Amino acid sequence: MAKEPGTIMRQEIREQPQAIAATVAREAPAIDELVARLKRDDISAALVVARGTSDNANQYGLYM
């Protein structure tokens, strides 16, 4: 039986807060290490090359 259009997308949208929290918690040590290395090496900029949906995520990241 087919699901109503948009059902899966709505479910995924509702799952986003928990998915983001889990990802941040899991990756926190690596993020902390990267931040420390960037500060230690005096890195003040990064170049992100992306296309499609990755580029959309990159554009969002510019505002963070």
Buried (B, 14 or more C-beta within 10 A) or exposed (E): EEEEEEEEEEEEEEEEEEEEEEEEEEEEEEEEEEEEEEEEEEEEEEEEEEEEEEEEEEEEEEEE
